[in-house]
Amino acid sequence: MNVQPIARRLASTEAAEIAEAALVLPLVFMLLMGIIWFGRAFNIYSTIQQAAQQGAVIAARSSCATCTQASPWGTTDFPGDATVTGVVEAVMKSSNLDTTQIISNAPASPVFCANPPYPAGACSTTIDNITVCRSVQLNSPVSTQPAQCGTVVSFQYPFTFSFPGTSLNMQQIILSAQAQSRMEN
């Protein structure tokens, strides 16, 4: 039996497999890295949205169970900006996000509620760059429904892709979070 022709065929097959692997593996690796980094960006976006929502819920709820709607915003019955900031930062820290990277993002010209029992609203930006707007009309001003007043909490958070060998390497995108919650006493 002649073994040399069989050995040549096996040697050429192995070389082709190595060449195919050398071409395909970097592409598969890049695809997996892309999935990981875009998944992380989505995770961060989801976390900051949840943080903004929790902040809006806290800001819109009276801390006094027996208070009436005559209690205006800014009294001790409603949590202050420090409490809202603490809630937002707690949610972000639970996902290991650096809260010092928060960027301010004021909502574009909110319509404030002016009808009693809610006083004129105002927006404030905390020292941690979280914007809290109180007594904001949540439904459309031209709506036939009565005005729904509440709070809007907004901020931005940067995310940097680390994707070597592509045009996305070290590219920064700014993720925006904004949430609203109806005021309830």
For each residue, the residues with C-beta under 8 A, 3 or more apart:
1:
2: 5 6
3: 6 7
4: 7 8
5: 2 8 9
6: 2 3 9 10
7: 3 4 10 11
8: 4 5 11 12
9: 5 6 12 13
10: 6 7 13 14
11: 7 8 14 15
12: 8 9 15 16
13: 9 10 16 17
14: 10 11 17 18
15: 11 12 18 19
16: 12 13 19 20
17: 13 14 20 21
18: 14 15 21 22
19: 15 16 22 23
20: 16 17 23 24
21: 17 18 24 25
22: 18 19 25 26
23: 19 20 26 27
24: 20 21 27 28
25: 21 22 28 29
26: 22 23 29 30
27: 23 24 30 31
28: 24 25 31 32
29: 25 26 32 33
30: 26 27 33 34 165 166
31: 27 28 34 35
32: 28 29 35 36
33: 29 30 36 37 163
34: 30 31 37 38 163
35: 31 32 38 39
36: 32 33 39 40
37: 33 34 40 41 161 162 163 168
38: 34 35 41 42
39: 35 36 42 43
40: 36 37 43 44 159
41: 37 38 44 45 159 161 173 175
42: 38 39 45 46
43: 39 40 46 47 95
44: 40 41 47 48 95 97 157 159 175
45: 41 42 48 49 175 177
46: 42 43 49 50
47: 43 44 50 51 91 92 94 95 97
48: 44 45 51 52 92 97 155 157 175 177
49: 45 46 52 53 177 179
50: 46 47 53 54 91
51: 47 48 54 55 87 88 89 91 92 177
52: 48 49 55 56 88 153 154 155 177 178 179
53: 49 50 56 57 153 179 181
54: 50 51 57 58 87 88 91
55: 51 52 58 59 84 85 87 88 130 132 153 179
56: 52 53 59 60 150 151 152 153 179 180 181
57: 53 54 60 61 181
58: 54 55 61 79 83 84 87
59: 55 56 78 79 83 84 132 134 151 153 181
60: 56 57 78 150 151 181 182 183 184
61: 57 58 78 79 181 184
62: 65 67 71 77 78 184 185
63: 76 77 78 79
64: 67 71 76 77
65: 62
66:
67: 62 64 71 77 185
68: 71 185
69: 117 185
70: 117
71: 62 64 67 68 75 77 78 185
72: 75 117 118 119
73: 78 118 119 121 134 135
74: 78 119 134
75: 71 72 78
76: 63 64
77: 62 63 64 67 71 185
78: 59 60 61 62 63 71 73 74 75 134
79: 58 59 61 63 83 84
80: 83 84
81: 84 85 124 126 130 132
82: 85 86 126
83: 58 59 79 80 86 87
84: 55 58 59 79 80 81 87 88 126 130 132 153
85: 55 81 82 88 89 126 128 130
86: 82 83 89 90
87: 51 54 55 58 83 84 90 91
88: 51 52 54 55 84 85 91 92 99 128 130 153 155
89: 51 85 86 92 93 99 128
90: 86 87 93 94
91: 47 50 51 54 87 88 94 95
92: 47 48 51 88 89 95 97 99 102 157
93: 89 90 96 97 99
94: 47 90 91
95: 43 44 47 91 92
96: 93
97: 44 47 48 92 93 101 157
98: 101
99: 88 89 92 93 102 128
100:
101: 97 98 157 158
102: 92 99 128 129 130 155 156 157
103: 129 155 156 157 158 174
104: 125 129 130 131 155 156
105: 131 154 155 156 176 177 178
106: 123 125 131 133 154
107: 110 123 131 133 136 152 154 178
108:
109:
110: 107 121 123 133 136 137 152
111: 136 137 141
112: 120 121 122 135 136 137
113: 118 121 135 136 137 147 149
114: 118 120
115: 118 147
116:
117: 69 70 72
118: 72 73 113 114 115 121 135 149 183
119: 72 73 74 135
120: 112 114 135
121: 73 110 112 113 118 133 134 135 136 149
122: 112 133 134 135
123: 106 107 110 131 132 133 134
124: 81 131 132 133
125: 104 106 129 130 131 132
126: 81 82 84 85 129 130 131 132
127:
128: 85 88 89 99 102
129: 102 103 104 125 126 155
130: 55 81 84 85 88 102 104 125 126 153 154 155
131: 104 105 106 107 123 124 125 126 152 153 154 155
132: 55 59 81 84 123 124 125 126 151 152 153
133: 106 107 110 121 122 123 124 136 151 152 153 154
134: 59 73 74 78 121 122 123 151
135: 73 112 113 118 119 120 121 122 149 151 183
136: 107 110 111 112 113 121 133 149 150 151 152 180
137: 110 111 112 113 141 147 148 149
138: 148 149 150 152 180 182
139: 143 145 147 148
140: 143
141: 111 137 147
142:
143: 139 140
144:
145: 139 148
146:
147: 113 115 137 139 141
148: 137 138 139 145 182
149: 113 118 121 135 136 137 138 182 183
150: 56 60 136 138 180 181 182 183
151: 56 59 60 132 133 134 135 136 180 181 183
152: 56 107 110 131 132 133 136 138 178 179 180
153: 52 53 55 56 59 84 88 130 131 132 133 178 179 180
154: 52 105 106 107 130 131 133 176 177 178 179
155: 48 52 88 102 103 104 105 129 130 131 176 177
156: 102 103 104 105 174 175 176 177
157: 44 48 92 97 101 102 103 174 175 177
158: 101 103 172 173 174 175
159: 40 41 44 172 173 174 175
160: 170 171 172
161: 37 41 168 169 170 171 172 173
162: 37 169 170
163: 33 34 37 166 168 169 171
164: 169
165: 30 169
166: 30 163 169
167: 171
168: 37 161 163 171
169: 161 162 163 164 165 166
170: 160 161 162
171: 160 161 163 167 168
172: 158 159 160 161
173: 41 158 159 161
174: 103 156 157 158 159
175: 41 44 45 48 156 157 158 159
176: 105 154 155 156
177: 45 48 49 51 52 105 154 155 156 157
178: 52 105 107 152 153 154
179: 49 52 53 55 56 152 153 154
180: 56 136 138 150 151 152 153
181: 53 56 57 59 60 61 150 151
182: 60 138 148 149 150
183: 60 118 135 149 150 151
184: 60 61 62
185: 62 67 68 69 71 77
